[in-house]
Amino acid sequence: MDDDEFLVALNTLDEALAENQQRLKAIKKRIAQLRRLRASGASYTDIVSSGDGPLLVQLLTASSAALDTSGANVRRAEARALYAEGLTMDKIAEHFGVSRQRVSALLRKGR
């Protein structure tokens, strides 16, 4: 099954979700830390300058980027799998809720 592009994309998405779970824990921990520091009177400049833990925005950016990349790979691989099984671009577009042109672009990318 290593040659099944869609299953490979799903496995990669699953890994990205697991990594995002870890980032989610770090985000929640950082939120609690920020609340504590602010309650103790620390300024945002002091908090950021202290280097005490990752910046919230960095964690959010990494999380979003992981999902964007994995999601794009899954969409592309699923479109290709459906097209290879005989679904038309119009039908795939209908299932995905996008235009036929978008499906055409998905099928072309990465070739």
C-alpha positions as a Markdown table, in Angstrom:
| # | Residue | x | y | z |
|---|---|---|---|---|
| 1 | Met | 0.0 | 0.0 | 0.0 |
| 2 | Asp | 3.0 | 2.3 | 0.0 |
| 3 | Asp | 2.2 | 3.2 | -3.6 |
| 4 | Asp | -1.3 | 4.4 | -2.7 |
| 5 | Glu | -0.9 | 8.2 | -2.7 |
| 6 | Phe | -4.1 | 8.8 | -0.9 |
| 7 | Leu | -3.2 | 6.5 | 2.0 |
| 8 | Val | 0.3 | 8.0 | 2.2 |
| 9 | Ala | -1.3 | 11.5 | 2.4 |
| 10 | Leu | -3.7 | 10.2 | 5.1 |
| 11 | Asn | -0.8 | 8.8 | 7.2 |
| 12 | Thr | 1.0 | 12.1 | 6.8 |
| 13 | Leu | -2.1 | 14.0 | 8.0 |
| 14 | Asp | -2.4 | 11.7 | 10.9 |
| 15 | Glu | 1.2 | 12.4 | 11.9 |
| 16 | Ala | 0.6 | 16.2 | 11.6 |
| 17 | Leu | -2.5 | 15.9 | 13.8 |
| 18 | Ala | -0.5 | 14.0 | 16.4 |
| 19 | Glu | 2.2 | 16.8 | 16.3 |
| 20 | Asn | -0.6 | 19.4 | 16.5 |
| 21 | Gln | -1.9 | 17.7 | 19.6 |
| 22 | Gln | 1.5 | 18.2 | 21.3 |
| 23 | Arg | 1.4 | 21.9 | 20.1 |
| 24 | Leu | -2.1 | 22.3 | 21.4 |
| 25 | Lys | -0.8 | 21.2 | 24.9 |
| 26 | Ala | 2.0 | 23.7 | 24.6 |
| 27 | Ile | -0.4 | 26.4 | 23.5 |
| 28 | Lys | -2.7 | 25.8 | 26.5 |
| 29 | Lys | 0.3 | 25.7 | 28.8 |
| 30 | Arg | 1.6 | 29.0 | 27.3 |
| 31 | Ile | -1.9 | 30.6 | 27.7 |
| 32 | Ala | -1.9 | 29.7 | 31.4 |
| 33 | Gln | 1.6 | 31.0 | 31.7 |
| 34 | Leu | 0.7 | 34.3 | 30.0 |
| 35 | Arg | -2.3 | 34.8 | 32.3 |
| 36 | Arg | -0.2 | 34.2 | 35.4 |
| 37 | Leu | 2.5 | 36.5 | 34.3 |
| 38 | Arg | 0.0 | 39.3 | 33.4 |
| 39 | Ala | -1.7 | 38.8 | 36.7 |
| 40 | Ser | 1.6 | 39.3 | 38.5 |
| 41 | Gly | 2.0 | 42.6 | 36.6 |
| 42 | Ala | 4.5 | 41.6 | 33.9 |
| 43 | Ser | 4.3 | 43.6 | 30.7 |
| 44 | Tyr | 3.9 | 41.9 | 27.3 |
| 45 | Thr | 7.3 | 43.2 | 26.3 |
| 46 | Asp | 8.9 | 41.7 | 29.4 |
| 47 | Ile | 7.1 | 38.4 | 28.8 |
| 48 | Val | 8.2 | 38.2 | 25.1 |
| 49 | Ser | 11.8 | 39.4 | 26.0 |
| 50 | Ser | 12.2 | 36.8 | 28.8 |
| 51 | Gly | 12.4 | 33.9 | 26.3 |
| 52 | Asp | 10.5 | 31.9 | 28.8 |
| 53 | Gly | 8.8 | 29.4 | 26.5 |
| 54 | Pro | 7.8 | 29.5 | 22.9 |
| 55 | Leu | 5.8 | 32.5 | 21.6 |
| 56 | Leu | 2.1 | 31.7 | 21.2 |
| 57 | Val | 2.2 | 33.0 | 17.7 |
| 58 | Gln | 5.0 | 30.6 | 16.7 |
| 59 | Leu | 3.0 | 27.7 | 18.0 |
| 60 | Leu | -0.1 | 28.8 | 16.2 |
| 61 | Thr | 1.8 | 29.4 | 12.9 |
| 62 | Ala | 3.4 | 25.9 | 13.1 |
| 63 | Ser | 0.1 | 24.3 | 13.8 |
| 64 | Ser | -1.7 | 26.1 | 10.9 |
| 65 | Ala | 1.2 | 25.4 | 8.5 |
| 66 | Ala | 1.1 | 21.7 | 9.3 |
| 67 | Leu | -2.6 | 21.4 | 8.6 |
| 68 | Asp | -2.4 | 23.5 | 5.5 |
| 69 | Thr | 0.3 | 21.4 | 4.0 |
| 70 | Ser | -1.2 | 18.0 | 5.0 |
| 71 | Gly | -4.7 | 19.1 | 4.0 |
| 72 | Ala | -3.5 | 20.2 | 0.5 |
| 73 | Asn | -1.7 | 16.8 | 0.0 |
| 74 | Val | -4.9 | 14.9 | 1.1 |
| 75 | Arg | -7.1 | 17.0 | -1.3 |
| 76 | Arg | -4.7 | 16.5 | -4.2 |
| 77 | Ala | -4.3 | 12.7 | -3.5 |
| 78 | Glu | -8.0 | 12.2 | -3.0 |
| 79 | Ala | -8.9 | 14.0 | -6.2 |
| 80 | Arg | -6.3 | 11.9 | -8.1 |
| 81 | Ala | -7.7 | 8.7 | -6.6 |
| 82 | Leu | -11.2 | 9.5 | -7.5 |
| 83 | Tyr | -10.3 | 10.6 | -11.0 |
| 84 | Ala | -8.3 | 7.4 | -11.6 |
| 85 | Glu | -11.4 | 5.4 | -10.6 |
| 86 | Gly | -13.4 | 7.2 | -13.3 |
| 87 | Leu | -15.1 | 10.1 | -11.6 |
| 88 | Thr | -15.3 | 13.2 | -13.7 |
| 89 | Met | -13.8 | 16.5 | -12.7 |
| 90 | Asp | -17.3 | 17.8 | -12.4 |
| 91 | Lys | -18.3 | 15.1 | -10.0 |
| 92 | Ile | -15.2 | 15.5 | -7.9 |
| 93 | Ala | -15.8 | 19.2 | -7.8 |
| 94 | Glu | -19.4 | 18.6 | -6.6 |
| 95 | His | -18.1 | 16.3 | -3.8 |
| 96 | Phe | -15.4 | 18.7 | -2.8 |
| 97 | Gly | -17.6 | 21.8 | -3.0 |
| 98 | Val | -15.2 | 23.5 | -5.4 |
| 99 | Ser | -15.1 | 24.5 | -9.1 |
| 100 | Arg | -14.1 | 22.1 | -11.9 |
| 101 | Gln | -11.2 | 24.4 | -12.5 |
| 102 | Arg | -10.0 | 23.9 | -8.9 |
| 103 | Val | -10.1 | 20.1 | -9.4 |
| 104 | Ser | -8.2 | 20.4 | -12.7 |
| 105 | Ala | -5.5 | 22.4 | -10.8 |
| 106 | Leu | -5.4 | 19.7 | -8.1 |
| 107 | Leu | -4.9 | 17.0 | -10.7 |
| 108 | Arg | -2.1 | 18.9 | -12.4 |
| 109 | Lys | -0.1 | 19.9 | -9.3 |
| 110 | Gly | 2.9 | 17.8 | -8.4 |
| 111 | Arg | 3.1 | 16.0 | -11.7 |
